[in-house]
Structures are given as C-alpha cells and as structure tokens.
Amino acid sequence: MSSAKYAAELQPDFLLRRVTLLAMWLAGAAGVTVLCGLPINPLLRVCAILAWTGWVALSGVRRRATEQGLLRIRLFADGTVALLRPDGSWTPAMLGADSTVLAGLAWLHFDGAAGLSHTELVRGNSRKSKDWRRLQVIWRHCEKRREDALGSSS
C-alpha cells in the first residue's frame, strides 16, 4: 500500500486530556505567583492577576468545550486532518507545523474552519497499532515536504 493512501485514525486519551488540563492550571497558578512577586503598584498587580486568571480560565473552558466536541482524529498523508464530532460529522482541519510526533507520544496541533485551533496529546505503540505506525509515516512525509519547501524558498 502506498503511503499516499494512508490514513491514521486516533482516539483522544481521557487521562492525557486531564494531564494537559492540569498542566495548564498549574502554569496558570505559577503565573499568578510570579505576578504576586512583581515590584509594581499594588493596584496594577491586582489588575494583572485578574487579567491573567481570566485568560487562563477562558482558555480552560475553551479547551474543555473543544475536547467534548472531538471524538476521533483522522490524519491523511497530505497533512489534512478530519475531526469526528459527537453528531457523527467529520470537520476538516490542517495539521499544524508546531506538532511533534515521537516514538510513543504525539502533540498534535490542528487549525480548522471557523477559527478552530486545538492541540491534542495522544499516545500509541508502534508494535500494537497500525494507526500509530501510519501516523509516524504520515508525520515523516509532512516533515519532508516542509523541509523541501523551506529549502526551495532559500
């Protein structure tokens, strides 16, 4: 089978979603801690803390809503992505250049229609999953195309 016909279908991992959300909240708390220690006007410090906390909370709510609306991820050899929604429809998206695929873990970023931008941490095992092996092949092809595009533009 030609790798051009490959499609890898992945299911988001509930545990990794919780870990990602926890990391986001911890980073938010660390930001508040840093802001508390800034040697600035106390009123300005309170405003900065409120703004930061609001931004982190809004990001968490958006992330949670996007997670609930995303059941499966299908990646195609050309770098396009289809995201399965709870209503059974597939929404098109593109795999972002800031995605990373390692041997057993991948941080996937996609940009879709209507301003949808989402990242998903997924894990897999090459020995047990054809889809994970296909993801790695697709990723290598996408990376090669990016390198070729950068090389030709220089």
N, C-alpha and C positions, 0 to 999 in steps of 0.2 A: 504494500500500500504506500503510495506516495505521501510524503509528509504534508504536501499541499492540501490533501483532503482530510487531514487530521482535525479533530475537534476534541477538546478535553472538557469534560463536564465535572465540576467540583461542587460539593455541598459545603456551605459555611459551617464552621465548627462552633457550637454554642459556648464551649469552655474558652476557646480563643477569643471569642467576642467579649466575654466577660473580662478576660485578662486585659484586652485592649481598652475597654471602658475603664477598668480600674487604673490602668496606667495613665489614662487621660485625666482622671480625677486626682491622682497623686501629683501629676505635673501641675495641675491647677492649684493644688494646696501648696506646692513648692513655690509657685509664682506669688501666691499671697504672702508667704513667709518672706520672700525677697522684698516684696513691696513694703511690708511692715518695717523692714530694716533700713529703708531709704532715708537719707537725711534731707528730707524736703518738708515743706509746710504740711502740718497735720491734715488740714482740710484737703489739700491736693492728694495726699497719701490715701485718705479715705475714698476720694473720688476714683483714684486709680484702682484701688482694691475692689470697689463696687463694679467698675467697668470690666476689670479682669474676671471677676466672679461671674458676672452676667454673660460674658463671652464664652467662658468655659461651660456654663450651664446650657446656653443655647447650642453650643457645639455638641454637648452630650445628648440633648433632646433630638437634634437633627440626626445624629449618628444612630440613636436608638430607633427612630422612625424609619430610617433607611434600612437598617438591619431587619426590621419586621417586614419590610416590603421586598426583601430579597431572599429567595429560597434556594436558587441554584445559579451557578455561573458556568457559562459555556464559552470557551475560548477557541477561536478558529486560527488557522495557520497564518492568516494575513494580519493578525493583531486585533481583529474586531472581536467584540465580546457581546454576548446576549445574556441578559439578566432575567431570570424567571421570577415573575411577580405572583402574589397569592391568588390573583384572579386567573392564572394559567397563561397569561400573555408573556411573550418574550420582548424585552426592551433592548434596543441596540445601544452599544457603547463602544468606546475605544480603550484599549489597554494603554495606560499612561507610561511614559518613558521613565518615570520615577518608581516603577515597580521593580521588585527584586525577587528572583527565584533562586533558592539554594537547594541543597540535596533533599532536605525533608521539610522545608518551610518556605512559604512564599508570602510576600507582602505585595498585594495586587492593588493598583490604583486604576480606577476607570473613570472616564468622563463620558457622560451620556447626554441625551436630549434634555431639554428644559433645565439646563444648568446642573444636572445631577453629577456630583463628584463624590466618589466614595472609595474608601480603602478597605480591604478585607485581608486579614491574616488567615492563611489556610496552611494545613499540613498534609503531608502524604508520604507514601512509601513506594519507592520505585519497584521494589520486588513484589509488592502485593497489588499494585494498582496500575492498570493500563492507562487510565486517565492521567495519573501523576507523571508517568513516563512521557505521555503525549504533551503534557504541559511543559515539560523540560525541553522537548524538541521544538515546540512552538516558540518558547522563550528564546532558544538559541537562534532560530531563524529571524525573529524580530530584532534581536541584538545585532545580528549580522547585517540586516537591512539598515539599521540605524548607523552602524559603523561605516557602511558603504556610502550612505547619504552624507555623513559628515566628511568622509574622505573626498568625495566628489565636489563638495562645496568649498573646500580649502584651496 
